[in-house]
Amino acid sequence: MIKKTTWKVGALLVSLWATMALAQERAGVSTKYKALRCAPPMLGTTWAILERDGANRQVEPYLSSLGQGEAGTGAIISPPFVIGDDTITFSLCGHDGQGGGRGENYIALADARTGKTLMKTMAPGNDAMQERSWNVSKFKNRKVRIQVHDGNSGGAYAWLGVGRIDAGPALKVNFRQGMPKNWERPQRAAGVRYEHVAGGIPFTRNPLAFTLIPSNGTTEFSCGFPAKRLYFLGCTVLGGRAPTTYGGIEIHYRTGSPDVFPLMYGFTLDGQDKLLSRSKAMYLHPSGDPFQHYLVIAPRDEVIEKIRLVANPARGPIPRITAITCETMANSDRLMSLPETAPPAEEAAWIASHSVSADSPELGPIMEEIRKAHRMPSAAAQSTILFRKHRLDGAFRSEGVAVADFDGDGHLDIAAGNVYYAGPDWQMHPLFGEPKEYNRKGYSDAFLCFADDVNRDGKMDLIVVGYPGQQTHWLENPGKDGGVWKKHTAVPRTGNESPMYVEVDADGRRELVFMDGARCALARPGKDPYRPWTIRVIAGDGDPGPGHGLGVGDLNGDGRSDVLIPNGWWEGPADKGQLPWTFHPAPLYGGAQLCVWDFDRDGDNDVVGSSAHAYGIAWCEQTPSGWRTHQIDNSISQTHALHLADINRDGLMDFVTGKRFWAHNGHDPGSYQPAVLCWFEQKRKDGRPEWTKHQIDVDSGVGLHFEVVDLDRDGLLDVVTSNKKGVFFFQQVRK
């Protein structure tokens, strides 16, 4: 909490900047800086699950009204339940004003029908949890609710916390497991009220709004004008952990892809009212308010359609952003005037060097500096293998890549959607005259790419799998003389997100493994490669056909390839003409590529899989009694592509994966966390496999399919990716 002396100093500072603001307002109106008009916030959203108490100490997760700071107020109400036991016990901490007695912060038992208060316990006046109980024997069989209230808007001794509630079988709550379902958080509109915050950069804010981001975690503001810079006031998070990301800022333009900026503790967020992370990587500057800083974003030179502020309440506190100032000469009904001002030379120089843009600063060194400042181990520590990052293109071309010698010069090239990059200099060559760029807020027509000489003319062609349910086509290579690549239909409809192009039946030819509607199928060119490919449906009537997760490998050890999905696997038949294949149900893990290998070296093959739109990577052990799932990692979300490879050439199979950035346009768990790319090194302990995660990059990730290949032919495996972040080549180097 803020002590009395600190609070008095703070009050004097607040009074000082309020006086300065009034003087500047009388002096004139700024033509350069204008406040973005923000709708009145909703109040009553201060409750959150936190792991810090009022003194900012680490504690067990609990329900706290510090979600909007000590000044935050509001109520939270349980679903109705029927009292069945004689006693209700609970743990409570916090304060009801200095010395108590305010009657504003309490937990109560109320009649569910009338709302009448039956029992009440005030905040105990202690930062540590206190055990309390009610004798409710006289209320047995009555339908009631638990109500927790914080009505004290003061800046000190003004918060309440609940650790657990035990009302018998009818209601048991342990907030270490997160916010319970169906708990109500009543809200009310704050009303329109504005005050100026003076300083080098002026702001206008609603003093009743602790943050512009509501309890559901998302808000947006219409713009319709260009801006040289955008200034975000506040940029704090209660109890932040370095370098955790708690949300993001999206800048949407009238044309083109949006820019997305992480709200990361230690970079664009700091500790609330307590500067806990003053590392060199902190991109925050003091404002006229002694308790808030500001972040500077330099948008593209385009008309800004809207600004979205996004947080994920389920995975941490909501970041505090209280006002947005736009540096623009435009006039708009979305903008409000600000007092005339100009930042001092030193502050102006800081702004010029610390404006965050889509391409600067590079996130990797930022995160390393945050780790160093917080005495955390380096992400690159304990690895003898490093990767040098080459960004070939910043545009969204495709969610997959193919590597082959497309121009016939002896060097490997990289193809992504409708372009290829010629090695070794990586000059881009459009396949259809003009390169096509997709909007990051949406999807491409190039989900996966594969290279093959489809028409057997000696030139490598490109196979492009489109949006799920749409066409897969192949692009005919015109040869060294160049020209437009001809487009031919391969499969009229490809119905899932992770098709594979692999050899299935050991005849020396690869096939497309995919879902033909809801049926698993194989497709390959016929005698005339220019006609649609021949499709063989291997699934029988009633077999499952999910849209995520697909793999090929020998699961039963008969020397033939089987086809895997998360629900089970189709057994490759001895008779290649047999249809359908026999399906075996099995609880396999994964939603992207399912990769087959004998990880525990017990003579049968196992499966490793990842999560397309959630957190989690695991391997499934095949045992005589069935399948056993073992978690490998739960720190990366949207691992929508996975590739087996022996990265360090030690004879043990490793794997590479990473985040598919904005897989569902920001709506998946962890969407605003860094777009990491990692390789997991397999080691063995007591004959069992273990994996060590090694970070390759933090600002690229994977798409739906990528390549692990010795691209520069130096004997070391490299990684090539393409997604909404661009097209990348990661060159393996040794220390």
N, C-alpha and C positions, 0 to 999 in steps of 0.2 A: 504494500500500500504506500501512498505518498504521505510522508510525515508532515506535521503541522508547519514546521519551519519551511520545508520545501514548498508546501502549498501556498504559504504567504508570499514567498518569492515569486512563485508562478503567477499568483493573482496580480502582483505588481507588474510583471512582464506583460501579462494579458492586457492590463489597463493601459500600459505604455503603447503597445502596438495598436490598440483600439483608438487611442488619441492620435497616433500617427496616421491611421487610416482616414480619420475625419479630416485632418489637415490636408491630406493628399486629395481627398474627394472635393474639397473646396477649391483646390488649386487648378482643377481641370479634368478633362476626360481623356483617357488614353486612346490613341488611334491604332496602337500596335498590339496591346493586350486586351483581350475580351474574355469574359467568363462564359462558359458553356452553360446554357440554361438546363437545369436538372429538375426533374419532377420532385415534389415533396416526398421525402422518404416515409416508409412505414416504420413505426416504432414498435417496441415490444419484442424485438428479436435478439435480445442480449444473451440468451441462454445457449451454451455450447458445452461440449465435452472437452475439458482441458486437462493438461498435465502439469500446470503451474498454479501455485496459490497466489494470494494477494501480495506476497513479498517476492514473487517471481522465483520461488523455489520449486524444484522438481518434486512432484508427488504422484500418487496413483491417479489414473484418469477418474474424473468425477464430473457431475453436472454443476456448472458454474455460471453465475450471472456476470462474470468478467469477460464474456464474449464480446462486449462492446466497451470494455473498460469499466472502472468503478462508477462512472457516471451513467452507464447503461441501466435501463429499467425494463421491467416487463414481467409477465407471468408465464408459467408453463404448467399444464394440467394433464393428469393421467387419464386414460380411458376409464369409464365406470367399471366398478367391480363390487361384488357382494362380500361383506365382512363375514368371515367364517371362524376366525380365531379370536381369542380374548385380548390379544396384544398386537400392536403394530410397532415395530422397531425401525429405527433409521439412524443414519449418521449425518451430522450437520457441522458446518463450519462457516465462518464469515462474521459480519458485524451489522448491527442495526444502528449505525451512527456511532460517533466516538462516545464511549461510555454506555451505549445502548439506550433503550427507552424511547426510540423514535416510533416504534410500532409499524415500521414500513418493510422490514425484511424478515420473512417468516415462512414456515411450512404449515399447511393447514389440511384438515380433513373436512370435506364439505358434502352435504347431501347432493346426490347426483341429479335429483329431480328439481329441488327448490333452490339449490345453491347455498343454503344456510350453512354457516361455519359451525362444525361440531367440536373440533379440537384445533388448537393452534400452539405452535412453539416458535419463539423468536430466535433469531440468529444468536449463537452462543457468545459472541464477542471474542472469538479465538480463531487464529489461522489454521489450527490443527483440528482434525475431525473429532467430534464429540458424539458419544452414543446417547441416544434419547429413545423414549418409548411412550406410547399411549395405551391406557387401559380402555379398550373399546367394547368390553363385554356387553354393555347396555345397548350397543348399536348393532348387535349381531343380526345377520340376515338383511341389513339395510344396504341399499345400493348407494355407493359413495364414490368420490374422486379424491385424489391427492392433488393439492394445489401448492405450488412453490412461487412465492412473490418476492420481487425486488422492486420496491417503490422509492428507494433513496437515490436521488440523482447527484449526490455530492461526489466530490473528487477523492474522498478519503473515508475509510471505515464504512463503505457503502456497497458491500457485495455479500453474496450468499452462495454456499456450495452444499451439495448433497452427495454423499458417497454411495449409499445403498438404501433400499427400502424393502422391508420384509413384512408383508401382510398375510403370510401363510400361502397356501396354494393359489389363492385368488390373485395375488400380485407379488412377485419377487423381481426386484430390479437391481442389477449391478451395472453401474454406468461404465465399468471397464470394458464392457462389451459393446459400447456405443450407445447412441440415442435410441431408446425403445420406439417401436412402431406405434403410431396412432396417438402419440402425445401431442396435445394442442398447444400452439404458441400464439395466443390472440394478438392481433396487430391493430394499430390505429394510425391514421394518417397524421403526419407531423404538422401539416399546415404550411403555408408559404411564409417564409421569414428569411431574411438575408442579412449577413454582416460581412464587412470587408476585412481581409487580412492583409495588412500592409507589408512592405518589404521590397527587395529588389525585383521580385516577381509578385504581382498582386493577385489575390484570389477573392472570390465571393462564394460564401458557403451558407448553408442552413445550419445554425448553431444546434438545432435539435437532432441533427443527423450524425450519429457516430461514424457511419460509413454509408456510402451510396449503394453498396452491394447488399441486396436483401437476403433474408434468411434462406431463400431457395437457391441462392448462389449465383444468380444471373440478372443483369440489367443492361439496358442499352439506351443510347442517346442519339437521336437524329442530328445530323450536321448539315450537309449540303454545301460545303465550302472547303477551299484548300487552306492549309496552315503550314507555316514554316516549322513551328514546334508546338508540342502539346505538353502542358505541365500538370502533373497529378500531385495533389496535396495529400499528405497523410503518410501513405506507404509504410504502414507498420502492421505487425501481426502479433497477437498476444501469445507469448510462450513459443516463439519460433525456434526451429531447429535448422542449423546450417547443414547442407545447402538445400533444404526442402522447398519445393515449389507448392504454393497454396492457391494458385489460380493463374489467371492470365489477363492481359489487355489485348483486345483485338481491334485493329484499325481496318475498317472495311471501306473500299474505294468504289466509286461509281463504275469504274471499269477495272478489271484485273483482280488478281488474288489478294486476299487480306494479309496483313502483317500480324504476327502473333508474338507477344512478348511475355516471358514468364514472370510471375510475381514470386521471386525466389528470395528466401531469407539470406541476407548477406550480400545481395546484389541489388535488387529493386525493392526489397522490404527490410525493415529493421524491427527491433523490439519496441513495443508500445511504451512511449514516454520514458524509455530507458535505452540509451544507445548501447546495445549489447554487442554489436558486430561492426565495429569501425575498422574493417579491413580495407586494404587498398582497393579491393574490388567493389566497395560500396559506391553505388551511383546515385546517392541522395545528397541533397544540399539543404542546409537550414533555411527555414522560411521565416516570415514575420511572426509566426506563432512559435513560441519557444518549445512547444511539445510536438511539433510536426515538421517533417521535411518534405521535399518535393523531388519527383522524378521527372526527367526530361526525355521525351520521345520525339525524334525527327521523322515525320511521316514522309511518304513519297510525294513528289510534286504533282499531285492529282487531287481531284475533288473527293473529300472524305464523305462517304455516305452515312456512316454511323460509327460509333465507338461502343464496344461491348466490354463490360467488366464481368469476369467469370471467376467463381470460386467453387470449391468442392466441399460443402459443409460436412459431408460424411467422413472426410479424411483429415479434418483439422479446422482450426479457427478461420473465420472469414477475414481477409485482409481489410484494413481500414484505408479507404480513399474518400476524402470529404469534399473535394472540389476539383474542377478541371478548368485551367486557363488556356486559351488558344492564342498563339502569336500569329495574327493574321490581319490583313488589311481589308478583308471582306466584311460586308454588312449582311446580317441575317437576323431573322426573328428568333433564331436559336441562340443568339449571342446577346450578352448584357454588357453594358459599359462598365469600365473599371477606372479608378483614379489614375491620372497621369503619373508615370513613374519610369525609372530606368535603372537597371541593375548597375552597381558599381563595376569598375573595370575588372577587378579581381573575380567577381561573381560572373560577369559576362564571359570571361576567359574560361572559367570552369564550365559554364553551360556549353560553350563551343566544343570543349574537349570531352564532355561527358553526356552528350546527347546520344541516346540509344536509338539505333536504326535497325532495319531488317538485316543488314550485313555487318554491323559493328556495335559493340566489340565482339570478338570471337568468344564464344561461351566456354570453351575448354579451359583457357588460362584463367578466366574469371572464377570458375569452380575450383581450380587448383589453389588460387589465392585464398578463397574462402576457407578451404580445408586447412591451409597453412595457418591462417589467422586463428582458427578454432582448434589447432593442434590435432587435426584429424589426419590419418594416413593418406598419402597421395594415391590417387586412383591408378597411377601407373607403377606403383611400387611392387616389388617382388615379381617382376616379369622380365625375362631376358628378351622378350619379343616386343617390338614396337611397330607401329604402322604410321607411315607418312601420308597425310591427307592431301588428295588432289581433287579440287572441286572443278569438274568439267563444265558445269552449267548450273545456274541457280533457278532455272525455270522448271515447272512441273511438266515433264514429258511423258512419264509412264510410271507404273507401279512395279515394273519388272525390267530386267536387262538380259541381253544375250551377248556372249563374247565369241567372236570368230574372225577370220581374216576375210572381211567382206569385199575389200578392194583388190585382193590378190597380190599384195606387195610383200607378203611374208611376215608382216606384223599383225598382231591381234588388234581388233577394233572392238568398240563397244556400241551396241545398238540399244536404243530406248524409244519405243513407240514408233515415231515417224521420222527419226533421225539416227545417224550413226556418227561416232567420233573416231576418226582415223588415227590409229597409233603409228608412231610413238608420240606425235605432237598433239593429238586429240582435237584436230580441227573438225568442226561440225559439218556434216553433209545432210541436207534435207532429202528425204526420199520422194517427196511429192512437189518439189519446187520451192515451197515455203514451209519452214518449220512450224509445227502446231504446238501451242502452249495451252495447258489446261488451267482452269481456275482452281486454286487450292480449296475453295469452299465448294466442293462438289467432287466429281469423279472423272476419271479419264476413260477413253475407249481402248486403252492399252493396259490391261491388268497384268498380263504376263507376256514375256517374250522368249522365244526359243530360236536357235539357229540350226538350220539343216539344209542340205541340198535337195529340196523337195522334188524338182524335176530332173535330177541326175544329169545336169549339164556342166558340172564341174565348178559352179559358182554357188557360194553360200547364200541362201535365201533367209528371210525372216518370217517366223510364225508369230502372230500377235493374237492373243486371247483377249476378247473385248469384255465389256461390262457383263456381269453374270446374267445369263438368259439371252444374251446377244450373240453375235456372230464371232467365230474364230476364222481368221483369214491368213493367207500367206502372201508375202510380198516378193515378187520375182526380181532377182538381182539382174540389172541390165548389163553388168560387166564393166570392164575398165573404161569403156568409152563414156560411161555415165548415162544420165537421162533419168526419166521418171520410172520408178519401180511400179510394176503392174500388180494390181490387187486381185487376188483370186479367193473365192469362198472355199474354206476347208470344212468347217462344221457350221451348219445354220444356226445352232443354238447350243451354247455351252453354259451349263446351269449351276456351276459352283465357283467359289473364289480361289481354290487352290488346285487347279488341274496340274498334271505332271506330264512331261514329254520324255519318256524313258523307254528302254527296251524291256518288254514284258515277257515274251515267249521265246527268247534266246534264238531268234532267227536273224540277228544282225541289223534289224530295223526298229527304230523307235516308234512308239505309238502315243497318242494323246489319251491320257486317262482322265476322265471327267464325268460329270453327271449330265446325262441326256434327260432333261427334265428332272424327275425324281429317281432315275434309274442309273446305276453306275455302268459306264460303257467305255469301250476302247475305239479309237479311230485312227486310220492311217490312209495315205494316198492309195488309190487303186491303180489300175494299169494306165489310165489317163490321169496324170496328176493335176490337170487343169479342171477336172470335174470335182464336185464335192466328194469328200473322203468317204471311204467305206466304214460304217459304224457297226460294231458288235456290242450288243447289250449283254453284260455278264450277270446282271442282277435278275433274280427271279421274282415272281409275283409275291408281294408282301415283304420283300427285303427293304431295309431302311435306306434312305438316301438323303443325308443331311447336306447342307450347303457349305459347311466348314469342316476341314480336316480330311486329308487324303494322303495315302502313302503306298509304296510298292516295296516288297521284300519277301524273303522266304521265311515265313513264321513257323512252318511245321517241319522244316528240315528235309524236305523231299527233293531239293535241288531246283524246284520251280518257283517262280515269283508269284506271290499272292498280292491282293489289293486290299488295303486297310482303310477303314473309316473309324471314327471314335466309338461307334456301336459294335464293331467287330471286324471280320475279314472274310473275303471271298477266296476260297482255295483254288489255286491254279491247277487245272486238270491235266492229267497225262495225255488225254486226247485234246489236241489244240482246237479241234472243231466243236468241242462240247459247249453247249449253252443251255441253260444258264450255269454259272459256277455255283458250287455249294457255299452257302454263307454260314459262318460260325459266329454267334454273338460273343462279344467280349467287352469288358469295361476299359477301353483304352483311353488315354488322356490326350487331349489336344484339339486344336481348332485350325491349325495351319498344316504344314508338312508333317507327316508322321514318318519318322526315320527309324529304320530297322538295323540292329547290330547286337551282337552278343556282348553286352557291356560287362556282365559278371563272369564271363568266360566259363560258363557251366555247360556249354554244348548246345544250348538253344538260344534263339534270337529274342531280343527284347525290343522295346519301342520307346523312343523319346518324343515328346510332343510339347507344344506351347499353346498359349492362349491368344486368340485372334483379337478379342475385344475386352479382355480383362487382365488380371495379374496371374502369373503362374507358369512355371516350366517344371515338368516332371518326367521321370522315366518309369515305365511299366515293366516289371520283372515277370518273366514267364516262369512259372513253377509247376511241378506236377499237380498241385492242388488248385491252381488257378493263377490269376494275374494279381500282382501286388503293385500299388502305385507309391513311388517315393518322390517327395518334393525335392527339387533342385534349387529353385529360386522363386521368390515372390516379390521382387523389388521392381520389376519392369512390367509395364502394361502394354497391351496391343502388340505382342510379339507374333506378328502375322506372317512371319516367314522364318524358316529354320533350315540350316544346311549342315550336314555332317562333313567333317574334314579333319585330317590329322595335321593340325596347324604347326605343331612343333616337331613333327617327324620323329616321334618317339615310339611309334607302333600302337599307341592307344588312340581311339577315335574321339576327337573333340567335336564341338559344334559351335556354330556362329549363329547369332540371332540379334534382335534389337527391336526398337519401337517402330511400328508403322505410324509415322506422324500423321495425326488427324485422320485416323482410319474412318471414323464416323463424324468428321468435321467438328471435333471438339466435344462430342457427346459421350465418349467412352471414359471409363475410369482412368485417371492419370494422364489425360490428354495434354495437359500443360506442363507436365514434367519434361525434362530434356529428352530429345530424340536420340537416345543412346544406341550405340552399336558395340557389341561385346563378343568375345569368344570365351567359351567355357572349357578350360583345360581338364581333361580326365586324368585322375591319378587313382592309385589303388591303395587301399588300406585293409589289411587282413583279408585280401582276396576280393574285396568289395569295391565297386567304383565310387569315387568321390569327384566332385567338380569344383574348380576354383574359377571364379569370374574375373576376367581381365577386360578392362574397358579399352575399346579402340577409339571411340569418338563420342561426343555428347550432343552434337548438333547436326545429325544426318539421319541415322536410323536405317530401317529397311523398308521395302515395299511389300509386295505379295510374293516376290521371287527375286533372288539375287544370285550372283555367281561367286564361287570361291575357286580361283584359278591362278596359275602362275602367269600373270599377264605380261610381265616384262622378261620372262624366261630366264630368271636368275636362280632357279631352283627353290624359291620360296613362294608359298601360297599367298596370294593377294585377295582382296575382297572388293567387289564391284556392286554398287547399289544404285537404285533410282526410285524416287518417291516424291512427295509433295515438297520436300526440301531441295530437290535438284538431283543431279547425276554426279556420282562420286567414285573415285578409284582410291583404295587404301593400299598403299605399297608396303609390304612387309620388309622391315629392316631389323637387323640384329644389333644389340648393344655392343 
